[in-house]
Amino acid sequence: MGVSEPAADMRDIVLLPSKVIVPSRAAHVVERPAVTEKLARATSCPLTAVVSPAGFGKTTAVVSWLRTLKDVPCAWYLLDAEDAALDRFWLYLVTALRRADERICQSFDDVRLPDEFSKLRPALDALIIQMTEYGRDFVCVLEDFHEVHEDAGIHESVHYLLKHLPPNAHFVVTSRQALRFPIAKMRVEGALNEVGEADLRLSVDEAGALLAGMGMRMGIEQAHAVHEATGGWATGIRLVALLCGDGSRTQVDEALACARVSINDYLFEEVFSVLSAKRRRFLAATSVVGSFCLPLTERITGLSREEAAEQVDYFVRNGLFVERFERKEGEDWYRYHPLLSDLLRQRLDRADDLDAAALGAAACA
């Protein structure tokens, strides 16, 4: 269905059709019934949050699930950093909804889209009423919501919409960072469906299926080696497969060694380089140990308990390849994804202001 003409006062914003079109299914997709089943719950609640670090297959999982829906209009909005403006965001979102079915918000052109949330409320109320009158179930995907996570107006307006959504409206939000909506309340009320890194991480069998789908003839031992080295990270497994040759033990070992260069480049560009210098230093310093708790990070970094807790909470909350894996003697213990650990150790070796030996000694003190 075609995209309607925007209101006259918004025509200076150029709309890219590719941002509001559901993408094609990727090549070599592994069928993951457990993930699809969990995503299927999206049609029974207002919000589904799909949150994980880069490269875990959020988009692939959502697109695969959308293909299973029958007679359910699906809107898609791919966000980027330029969308961190209230008027631009809502013009794109309305355009995406219209592309799914113009009747979802057919008279929205009558309402001007302001650039302040306080002035946007009447427009949102009108949109909610039109969604309610539409009556049919529909799904709207906001892809890469982390791109606008700093814009308070967008968060406030989307939260307002979610609070007042009619039961036929279902939003799916993918993000590399934890959503800033009050999701605890939504979780208690049964209004939130969550798909996280643990759900998206490939199992050994799924990793083997992906490798086979990419033409790799591997035995169980080789598939296990790839899975262990990548921690079930889909992008890492794909990179290994591209370098893997015939899948023999020697080829796998060589591919893993070569892939680490590409993987480190990917992680540096997508994760490490966008962090502040203070956060990069914390990651590199704490990489001297295989796992850590807050008291240990205090000794290693010299930070206060409160400062160390803020750093760890930031990385866990924003899905930056850090996981809480056990609680021991009253303390939560954390570890980095094995591939991120490899990158961090390399950065530590090159850091002029960090002494790996001294940090290790502090950890053992």
C-alpha positions as CSV (number, residue, x, y, z in Angstrom):
1,M,0.0,0.0,0.0
2,G,1.4,3.4,-0.9
3,V,2.6,6.0,1.5
4,S,0.2,9.0,2.0
5,E,1.4,12.6,1.3
6,P,2.6,14.3,4.5
7,A,1.1,17.4,5.9
8,A,2.2,20.6,4.2
9,D,4.2,21.9,7.1
10,M,6.2,18.7,7.3
11,R,7.2,18.4,3.6
12,D,10.8,19.6,4.3
13,I,11.5,16.3,5.9
14,V,12.5,13.8,3.3
15,L,11.2,10.3,3.9
16,L,13.3,7.3,2.9
17,P,11.0,4.4,1.8
18,S,13.6,1.9,2.9
19,K,13.1,2.9,6.6
20,V,9.5,1.9,6.6
21,I,9.6,-1.4,4.6
22,V,9.9,-4.7,6.4
23,P,13.3,-6.1,5.4
24,S,13.7,-9.3,3.5
25,R,14.6,-12.4,5.4
26,A,18.4,-12.9,5.7
27,A,20.2,-15.7,4.0
28,H,21.1,-18.9,5.9
29,V,18.5,-18.3,8.6
30,V,18.2,-21.0,11.3
31,E,14.7,-22.0,12.3
32,R,14.3,-21.2,16.0
33,P,10.9,-22.2,17.2
34,A,11.5,-21.3,20.8
35,V,12.4,-17.7,19.9
36,T,9.5,-17.5,17.4
37,E,7.1,-18.8,20.1
38,K,8.3,-16.2,22.6
39,L,7.9,-13.4,20.0
40,A,4.4,-14.7,19.2
41,R,3.3,-13.5,22.6
42,A,3.6,-10.0,21.2
43,T,0.1,-10.2,19.8
44,S,-1.3,-10.5,23.3
45,C,0.4,-7.5,25.0
46,P,1.1,-3.8,24.2
47,L,5.0,-4.0,24.2
48,T,7.6,-6.6,23.3
49,A,11.2,-5.6,24.1
50,V,13.9,-7.4,22.1
51,V,17.1,-6.3,23.7
52,S,20.6,-7.6,23.2
53,P,24.1,-6.4,22.1
54,A,24.9,-6.0,18.4
55,G,25.0,-9.1,16.2
56,F,22.8,-11.4,18.2
57,G,20.1,-11.7,15.5
58,K,17.3,-9.4,16.8
59,T,16.2,-8.3,13.3
60,T,16.5,-11.8,11.9
61,A,14.3,-13.2,14.7
62,V,11.6,-10.5,14.4
63,V,11.5,-10.7,10.6
64,S,11.2,-14.5,10.8
65,W,8.3,-14.2,13.2
66,L,6.5,-11.6,11.2
67,R,6.5,-14.0,8.3
68,T,4.4,-16.4,10.4
69,L,1.6,-13.9,10.9
70,K,-1.5,-14.2,8.7
71,D,-3.7,-11.3,7.9
72,V,-2.1,-9.0,10.5
73,P,-0.9,-5.6,9.2
74,C,2.8,-5.1,10.2
75,A,4.4,-1.6,10.3
76,W,8.2,-1.3,10.3
77,Y,10.3,1.7,11.2
78,L,14.1,1.5,11.1
79,L,15.5,4.3,13.2
80,D,18.9,6.0,12.9
81,A,20.6,8.9,14.8
82,E,18.9,11.5,12.6
83,D,15.5,10.4,13.9
84,A,16.2,11.9,17.4
85,A,13.8,14.7,16.8
86,L,10.2,14.5,17.9
87,D,8.5,15.8,14.7
88,R,10.7,13.6,12.4
89,F,10.2,10.5,14.6
90,W,6.5,10.8,14.6
91,L,6.2,11.6,10.9
92,Y,8.1,8.4,10.1
93,L,6.1,6.4,12.6
94,V,2.8,7.5,11.2
95,T,4.1,6.8,7.7
96,A,5.1,3.3,8.7
97,L,1.6,2.7,10.2
98,R,0.0,4.0,7.0
99,R,2.1,1.7,4.9
100,A,0.8,-1.3,6.9
101,D,-2.8,0.0,6.5
102,E,-3.8,3.6,5.9
103,R,-6.9,3.1,8.0
104,I,-4.8,2.8,11.2
105,C,-4.3,6.6,11.2
106,Q,-6.1,7.8,8.1
107,S,-6.8,11.4,9.2
108,F,-3.6,12.1,11.0
109,D,-2.6,14.7,8.4
110,D,-5.2,17.0,9.9
111,V,-3.0,17.4,13.0
112,R,0.3,19.3,13.0
113,L,3.3,17.5,14.5
114,P,5.1,19.8,16.9
115,D,8.7,19.4,18.2
116,E,7.7,19.4,21.9
117,F,5.9,16.6,23.8
118,S,3.6,19.0,25.6
119,K,2.3,20.2,22.3
120,L,2.2,16.7,20.8
121,R,-0.4,15.3,23.3
122,P,-3.5,16.3,21.2
123,A,-1.9,14.6,18.2
124,L,-1.2,11.4,20.2
125,D,-4.7,11.4,21.6
126,A,-6.1,11.6,18.1
127,L,-3.8,8.8,16.9
128,I,-4.8,6.6,19.8
129,I,-8.5,7.2,19.0
130,Q,-7.9,6.3,15.4
131,M,-6.1,3.1,16.4
132,T,-9.0,2.1,18.6
133,E,-11.5,2.8,15.9
134,Y,-9.5,0.7,13.4
135,G,-10.3,-2.3,15.5
136,R,-8.1,-4.9,13.9
137,D,-5.0,-6.3,15.5
138,F,-1.8,-4.8,14.1
139,V,1.9,-4.9,14.9
140,C,4.4,-2.0,14.7
141,V,8.1,-2.7,15.0
142,L,10.5,0.1,16.1
143,E,13.9,-1.2,15.0
144,D,17.1,0.0,16.6
145,F,15.4,2.2,19.2
146,H,18.8,2.7,20.9
147,E,19.6,5.3,18.1
148,V,17.2,7.8,19.8
149,H,17.7,6.7,23.5
150,E,19.1,10.2,24.4
151,D,15.9,12.0,23.3
152,A,13.7,12.6,26.3
153,G,10.8,13.8,24.2
154,I,10.7,10.7,22.1
155,H,10.8,8.4,25.2
156,E,8.1,10.4,26.9
157,S,5.8,10.4,23.9
158,V,6.3,6.7,23.2
159,H,5.7,5.9,26.8
160,Y,2.5,7.9,26.7
161,L,1.3,6.0,23.6
162,L,2.1,2.7,25.2
163,K,0.2,3.5,28.3
164,H,-2.9,4.3,26.3
165,L,-2.7,1.8,23.5
166,P,-5.9,0.0,22.6
167,P,-5.9,-3.8,22.9
168,N,-5.6,-4.3,19.2
169,A,-2.2,-2.4,19.0
170,H,1.0,-4.3,19.6
171,F,4.5,-2.6,19.5
172,V,7.8,-4.5,19.2
173,V,10.9,-2.5,20.1
174,T,14.4,-3.8,19.3
175,S,17.4,-2.2,20.9
176,R,21.0,-2.7,21.9
177,Q,20.3,-0.9,25.2
178,A,17.8,-1.3,28.0
179,L,14.6,0.6,27.3
180,R,14.0,3.6,29.5
181,F,10.3,3.1,29.9
182,P,9.1,2.0,33.4
183,I,9.1,-1.6,32.3
184,A,9.0,-3.0,35.9
185,K,5.4,-1.8,36.2
186,M,4.5,-3.2,32.8
187,R,6.1,-6.5,33.7
188,V,4.0,-6.8,36.8
189,E,0.9,-5.9,34.9
190,G,1.6,-8.5,32.2
191,A,1.9,-5.8,29.6
192,L,5.5,-6.6,28.6
193,N,6.9,-9.5,26.6
194,E,10.7,-9.7,26.8
195,V,13.2,-11.4,24.5
196,G,16.8,-11.0,25.6
197,E,20.4,-12.1,24.9
198,A,19.9,-15.4,26.6
199,D,17.0,-16.2,24.3
200,L,18.9,-15.1,21.2
201,R,22.2,-16.8,21.9
202,L,22.5,-19.8,19.5
203,S,22.7,-23.3,21.1
204,V,25.4,-25.7,19.9
205,D,22.8,-27.4,17.6
206,E,21.7,-24.1,16.2
207,A,25.3,-23.0,15.6
208,G,25.9,-26.3,13.8
209,A,22.7,-25.7,11.7
210,L,23.9,-22.2,10.8
211,L,27.4,-23.4,9.8
212,A,25.8,-26.2,7.7
213,G,23.5,-23.7,6.1
214,M,26.5,-21.7,5.1
215,G,28.1,-24.7,3.4
216,M,30.4,-25.8,6.2
217,R,30.8,-29.6,6.6
218,M,31.7,-29.9,10.3
219,G,31.6,-32.6,12.8
220,I,30.2,-32.2,16.3
221,E,33.6,-31.5,17.8
222,Q,34.3,-28.6,15.3
223,A,30.8,-27.1,15.8
224,H,31.4,-27.2,19.6
225,A,34.7,-25.4,19.2
226,V,33.1,-22.6,17.2
227,H,30.2,-22.3,19.6
228,E,32.5,-22.2,22.6
229,A,34.7,-19.6,21.0
230,T,31.8,-17.3,20.0
231,G,29.5,-17.9,23.0
232,G,26.6,-18.5,20.6
233,W,27.0,-15.0,19.1
234,A,25.4,-15.3,15.6
235,T,27.6,-12.6,13.9
236,G,30.8,-14.3,15.3
237,I,29.7,-17.7,14.0
238,R,29.0,-16.2,10.6
239,L,32.4,-14.6,10.5
240,V,34.1,-17.9,11.4
241,A,32.0,-19.7,8.7
242,L,33.2,-17.3,6.0
243,L,36.8,-18.1,6.8
244,C,36.4,-21.8,7.6
245,G,37.3,-23.6,4.4
246,D,36.2,-27.3,4.5
247,G,35.5,-27.4,8.2
248,S,38.4,-29.7,9.3
249,R,39.9,-29.3,12.7
250,T,42.9,-27.4,11.3
251,Q,40.7,-25.2,9.2
252,V,38.4,-24.4,12.1
253,D,41.4,-23.5,14.3
254,E,42.8,-21.3,11.5
255,A,39.4,-19.7,10.9
256,L,38.9,-18.9,14.6
257,A,42.3,-17.2,14.7
258,C,41.6,-15.2,11.6
259,A,38.1,-14.4,12.6
260,R,39.2,-12.8,15.8
261,V,40.7,-9.9,13.8
262,S,37.4,-9.2,12.1
263,I,35.5,-9.8,15.3
264,N,37.7,-7.4,17.2
265,D,37.2,-4.8,14.5
266,Y,33.5,-5.3,14.7
267,L,33.3,-5.0,18.5
268,F,35.7,-2.0,18.5
269,E,33.5,-0.2,16.0
270,E,30.1,-1.2,17.3
271,V,30.8,-1.3,21.1
272,F,34.1,0.0,22.4
273,S,34.7,3.1,20.3
274,V,31.3,4.7,21.2
275,L,31.9,4.6,24.9
276,S,33.4,7.4,27.0
277,A,37.1,7.2,27.8
278,K,36.2,6.5,31.5
279,R,34.1,3.5,30.5
280,R,36.7,2.2,28.1
281,R,39.3,2.4,30.8
282,F,37.0,0.5,33.3
283,L,36.4,-2.3,30.8
284,A,40.1,-2.7,29.9
285,A,41.2,-2.6,33.6
286,T,38.7,-5.2,34.8
287,S,39.6,-7.5,31.9
288,V,42.6,-8.7,33.9
289,V,40.3,-11.1,35.7
290,G,38.0,-13.8,34.3
291,S,35.0,-12.7,36.4
292,F,34.4,-10.0,39.0
293,C,32.2,-8.6,41.7
294,L,31.9,-5.0,42.9
295,P,34.5,-5.3,45.7
296,L,37.0,-6.7,43.2
297,T,36.4,-3.9,40.7
298,E,37.0,-1.4,43.6
299,R,40.4,-2.9,44.2
300,I,41.3,-3.1,40.5
301,T,40.1,0.4,39.5
302,G,40.4,2.4,42.6
303,L,36.8,3.6,42.2
304,S,34.4,3.9,45.1
305,R,31.7,1.2,45.5
306,E,29.1,3.6,44.2
307,E,31.2,4.5,41.1
308,A,32.0,0.9,40.4
309,A,28.3,-0.1,40.7
310,E,27.3,2.6,38.3
311,Q,29.8,1.4,35.7
312,V,28.7,-2.3,36.0
313,D,25.1,-1.4,36.0
314,Y,25.5,0.7,32.8
315,F,27.2,-2.2,30.9
316,V,24.6,-4.8,32.1
317,R,21.6,-2.5,31.5
318,N,22.8,-1.6,28.0
319,G,23.6,-5.1,26.9
320,L,27.3,-4.5,26.2
321,F,28.5,-8.1,26.3
322,V,28.5,-8.2,30.1
323,E,26.4,-10.7,32.0
324,R,25.6,-11.4,35.6
325,F,26.1,-15.2,36.0
326,E,26.1,-16.1,39.7
327,R,25.6,-14.8,43.2
328,K,28.2,-15.9,45.8
329,E,28.7,-14.9,49.4
330,G,26.2,-12.0,49.0
331,E,27.8,-10.6,45.9
332,D,26.7,-10.7,42.2
333,W,29.5,-11.9,39.9
334,Y,29.9,-10.7,36.3
335,R,31.9,-11.7,33.3
336,Y,32.5,-10.4,29.8
337,H,31.6,-12.3,26.6
338,P,34.7,-14.3,25.6
339,L,35.2,-12.3,22.4
340,L,34.9,-9.0,24.2
341,S,37.5,-10.2,26.7
342,D,39.9,-10.9,23.9
343,L,39.5,-7.3,22.6
344,L,39.8,-5.8,26.0
345,R,43.0,-7.6,26.8
346,Q,44.4,-6.3,23.5
347,R,43.4,-2.8,24.4
348,L,44.9,-3.3,27.9
349,D,48.3,-4.3,26.4
350,R,48.3,-1.2,24.3
351,A,47.2,1.2,27.0
352,D,49.9,3.7,28.2
353,D,48.0,4.5,31.4
354,L,47.2,1.0,32.5
355,D,49.7,-1.6,33.9
356,A,48.4,-5.1,33.5
357,A,50.8,-6.5,36.1
358,A,49.8,-3.9,38.7
359,L,46.1,-4.4,38.0
360,G,46.5,-8.1,38.4
361,A,48.3,-7.6,41.7
362,A,45.5,-5.3,42.9
363,A,43.0,-8.0,42.1
364,C,44.9,-10.6,44.2
365,A,45.4,-8.2,47.1
